Amino acid sequence: MESIKEIYKIGYGPSSSHTMGPRKAAEQFKEKTLNAISYRVTLYGSLAATGKGHLTDKAIIKAFEPTKTEIIWEPTVYLTYHPNAMKFEALDLAGKTFQERTVYSVGGGKITDGKNENETKIIYDLTFMTDILGWTQKTGRSYWEYVEMVEGPEIFDYMKKVWETMQKVIKRGLETEGVLPGGLHIARKAASYYIKSKSFSGSLLKKTLTFSYALAVSEENAAGGKVVTAPTCGSAGVVPAVLYRLQESLDFSDKKIMRALMTAGLFGNIVKENASISGAEVGCQGEVGTACAMAAAAAAQLLGGTPQQIEYAAEMGIEHHLGLTCDPIGGLVQAPCIERNAFAAEKAFNAATYALLSDGRHIVSFDKIVKTMNQTGHDLPSIYKETSEGGMALFGL
C-alpha cells in the first residue's frame, strides 16, 4: 500500500477524482509539452458525464492557461481500465498532435496510466486489516503506531498540516453564508445550523454541532474551496466533523487527534488497496462509506477502544452504507452529497459507540466488508455510479 498521505490530499474541490485529479494530470502533461501551441483533452465515461457539474473542464483549462485548450466530451465511451479516463493531446502550429497521453483519475486525486506499476510507491507490506490486527495483538501496539513504524515519525508533520487545514475549512464554512454555485440554488446551511445549536443541550446539541461541522466542510468543497480528501473531496466533511466535535467536547490534544487521523488513514488505505474509493467505480459507498469507516475508527480509538473494537467500528461504517449510489443532481457535488456527509458523521459516532459497548468480536471482518462493498459496487449499473443518469439525478429536480 501507498502512504496515507495519498488518502489525505490537500487541494481544491469540488471533486478529487473529477477536479483535483484532472488538474494534476493536466499540470503534469503541460510540464512535458511546454512547446505546445494548443491542447486537446478528451474526457470519457463518468468524467464526461458529470464533468461540467464537477468543474472538470475549468480545472483543466486553468492548468493549461494561457495556452488554448479544447475539451471534447465522450460520456458514452468507457475505456477498460477505469470509468474516469482522459486523453491529453499537445498540438503544434498546424494543429497536429505531436504528443499524447491517456490517464485515469481513480479516486482521491490519484492519477495513473494503468500500465506503469512504478507510479505507485509501496511502503506497507501488510495490506489486509486482519493481518494488521494480528500485528497489534502480537506486539501490544495500536494502529497508529503501525503507521508511524512504516512511515516514520515525520508522518506527524504531515498530519499536523492536515489537521490544521481541516480546522480552517470548518471555521471558514461556519462563517460563510449565501448560495452555492452551479445552478441548483442551494443555500448554505452550516452557519445557521451552528447558530441554532446554541439553543440546544445534551445529545441534541452534540448532534447539531456534528451536522454543522460536516456541512461547513462539504459546502466549502462544493464551492471549490481548499479541503482535505478523506478519502475524497465528496466525502471530505465526515472525518473532520467527528474529530472537531470530539476535540471540542473532550479536550483531546492535537497529538491525539493526529494519531486518530493516522488510524483513520490506515483503514481508508485498506479500502483503496483492496476495493475502491471512487464513486465512478463503486458508487458513493466507496466514498461516504469509507469516510464513515475512517471516522468511526478514529472516534473509537479516541474514546479508548481496543484494536478489535476499532476494527468493528470501521466495519460498521461501511456495512451500513452498502449499496449507496452515486447519483449527484446536475453532476454537482451538492445534492445529495452534502447532506450525506452530515448523516455519515453522526453514523460514525453511532458505530463507535456500538463497538465500544461490545467486546469487539463480530462475524463480518473489515476485510470481508471491503470485499463485499467492492463486489456490490461492480454489480451496480453504471447509471448509479457518478454518471447522473439515474436515481436522484433524474428524479431529484
Secondary structure, 3 states (H helix, E strand, C coil): CCCHHHCCCEEECCCHHHHHHHHHHHHHHHHHCCCCCEEEEEEEHHHHHCCCCCCHHHHHHHHHCCCEEEEEEECCCCCCCCCEEEEEEEECCCCCEEEEEEEEEEECCEEECCCCHHHCCCCCCCCCHHHHHHHHHHHCCCHHHHHHHHHCCCHHHHHHHHHHHHHHHHHHHHHCCCECCCCCCCECCHHHHHHHHCCCCHHHHHHHHHHHHHHHHHHHHHCCCEEECCCCCCCCCHHHHHHHHHHHHHCCCHHHHHHHHHHHHHHHHHHHHHCCCCHHHHCHHHCHHHHHHHHHHHHHHHCCCCHHHHHHHHHHHHHCCCCCCECCHHHCCCCCHHHHHHHHHHHHHHHHHHHHHCCCCCCCCHHHHHHHHHHHHHHCCHHHECCCCCCHHHHCC
